[in-house]
Structure formats: C-alpha cells, structure tokens
Amino acid sequence: MHRESILLFDGHCSLCNAAVDFVLKRDAKKKLLLASIQGPAGQRVLKMYQLPPSYLETLVLVEEGQVYLGSTAALRVARLLGGGWPLFYSLIIIPKGLRDRIYQWIGKHRYQWFGRRASCRMPTASEKSHFLNEDHPLLKSLG
C-alpha cells in the first residue's frame, strides 16, 4: 500500500491530538496523511466526500477512496501502523453498533475529560511531511 490514506481529526480536541502524536510515532512507513478537520485541506476532503463542513463527531479515514468513520476508522488506522498495533484490527469482529456506541460515548465527553485546545494543531517542521496541505497532489487527484 502506498500513501493514499488520509486521517482527519478534530484539531481542537486534546484527545484527538494525543491520537495524532501516537500515530506519528508509529507510522514509520508514512501510510497516513493527517489533517485537522477545521483546516483548509480537511475541509476539502470533507467536501469531496459530501460530509458537512462542521463534522467533528469522529475521526474520518479515507482509504483507497472509501470513507470510514468512528470505531471502524480507528481500527483501520491501527491496521496501518507498525509494531503489534495491527492486531487491534481483529476487534472489527465486535458488532459495529456496540463499537460505535462506546466510541460515541467517549467522543461525547472528550472535551470534558481531556480538554480542548484554543487553536488547531500546527505541524512542526519535522511533522510537515505527515500532514496533508491544500497543494498536495493527492488532493488534486481526488478532485
């Protein structure tokens, strides 16, 4: 697989940003391009896949042209990471309704439990190659 998976996250959410840090440390083969939902690149991806511009309820994973949300997105991200993390993908056998209820419950309380950033995450110089920007060829190829 080459680098054509896009992971959108809530750039204000402290839990989401911790998840991004987690992914950055474990995505050694750079299979994922990251973007905050609120940023220009994230907004373009949402528009391309007909998701509302204010969509902050869940992670959004675009993998090989397919959109995955919620627990399914999280498990598919684990599958793309190095080390033993792909083993967590086996949790996909748990019924989606149950997985998503747990995911949504955490999501509903994420700001209360983990905090909210005043501004969206900006990638550091060393992280920039992991982040999707408006001029990225992948965005141009998607439309």
C-alpha positions in Angstrom: 0.0 0.0 0.0 1.3 3.4 -0.8 0.5 6.6 1.0 -3.0 7.3 -0.1 -4.8 7.1 3.3 -6.0 10.4 4.8 -6.9 10.7 8.5 -8.9 13.8 9.5 -9.1 14.7 13.2 -10.6 17.5 15.4 -7.7 19.9 15.7 -9.1 21.4 18.9 -9.6 18.1 20.7 -6.7 17.3 23.1 -7.6 13.5 22.9 -7.5 13.7 19.1 -4.2 15.5 19.2 -2.8 12.8 21.5 -4.0 10.2 19.0 -2.2 12.1 16.2 1.0 12.0 18.3 0.5 8.3 18.8 0.1 7.8 15.0 3.1 10.0 14.2 5.3 7.8 16.4 4.1 4.5 14.9 3.5 5.3 11.2 7.1 4.8 10.2 6.2 3.9 6.6 4.1 7.1 6.4 1.0 5.4 5.2 -1.2 8.1 6.6 -1.5 11.8 5.7 -3.0 13.8 8.6 -5.2 16.9 8.5 -7.3 18.7 11.0 -11.0 18.8 10.1 -11.1 22.5 10.6 -8.2 23.3 8.2 -8.4 24.0 4.5 -7.2 20.6 3.4 -9.5 18.8 5.9 -12.4 20.9 4.7 -11.7 20.0 1.0 -11.7 16.3 1.9 -15.0 16.6 3.7 -16.5 18.4 0.7 -15.2 15.8 -1.7 -16.8 13.0 0.3 -20.0 15.0 1.0 -19.6 15.3 4.7 -20.7 18.5 6.4 -18.0 21.1 7.0 -18.7 21.2 10.7 -18.3 17.4 11.1 -16.4 16.9 14.3 -18.1 13.8 15.7 -15.4 11.3 14.8 -12.2 10.5 13.1 -12.6 10.4 9.3 -10.4 8.0 7.4 -10.2 8.0 3.7 -8.5 4.8 2.5 -8.4 3.8 -1.2 -11.3 6.1 -2.0 -13.6 4.8 0.8 -14.6 6.8 3.9 -14.6 5.2 7.3 -15.9 6.8 10.5 -15.9 6.1 14.2 -14.6 2.9 15.6 -14.1 1.4 12.1 -11.8 4.3 11.2 -9.9 3.9 14.4 -9.4 0.1 13.9 -8.4 0.6 10.3 -5.8 3.2 11.4 -4.4 0.6 13.9 -4.1 -1.8 11.0 -1.8 0.7 9.1 0.6 1.2 12.0 3.8 -0.6 12.7 4.6 -3.0 15.5 1.8 -5.0 17.1 -0.9 -2.4 16.6 -2.5 -4.1 13.5 -3.6 -6.9 15.9 -6.2 -4.5 17.3 -7.9 -4.7 13.9 -9.2 -8.1 15.0 -11.7 -6.1 17.2 -13.6 -5.4 14.0 -15.5 -8.6 14.7 -17.3 -6.8 17.6 -20.6 -5.6 16.2 -20.3 -2.1 14.7 -23.3 -0.8 16.7 -21.6 -1.7 20.0 -18.2 -0.5 18.9 -19.7 2.8 17.7 -21.7 3.3 20.9 -18.6 3.1 23.0 -16.7 5.3 20.6 -19.5 7.9 20.6 -19.7 7.9 24.4 -16.0 8.7 24.6 -16.4 11.3 21.9 -19.3 13.0 23.6 -17.1 13.5 26.8 -13.7 14.1 25.1 -13.6 17.8 25.7 -14.7 17.5 29.3 -12.3 14.7 30.2 -9.3 15.6 28.1 -9.6 19.3 27.3 -10.0 21.5 24.3 -7.2 23.5 22.6 -7.9 27.2 21.8 -6.4 26.7 18.3 -5.9 23.9 15.9 -2.6 21.9 15.9 0.0 23.2 13.5 2.6 20.6 12.5 6.2 21.1 13.5 8.9 21.2 10.8 9.6 17.6 11.4 5.9 16.6 11.2 5.1 18.5 8.0 5.7 15.6 5.6 3.0 13.7 7.5 0.4 16.4 7.0 -1.9 17.0 4.1 -1.9 20.5 2.7 -4.1 22.2 0.1 -1.4 21.8 -2.6 -0.8 18.1 -2.1 -1.0 16.1 -5.3 -3.3 13.6 -3.6 -6.0 16.3 -3.2 -5.6 17.3 -6.8 -6.0 13.7 -7.9 -9.2 13.3 -5.8 -10.9 16.3 -7.5 
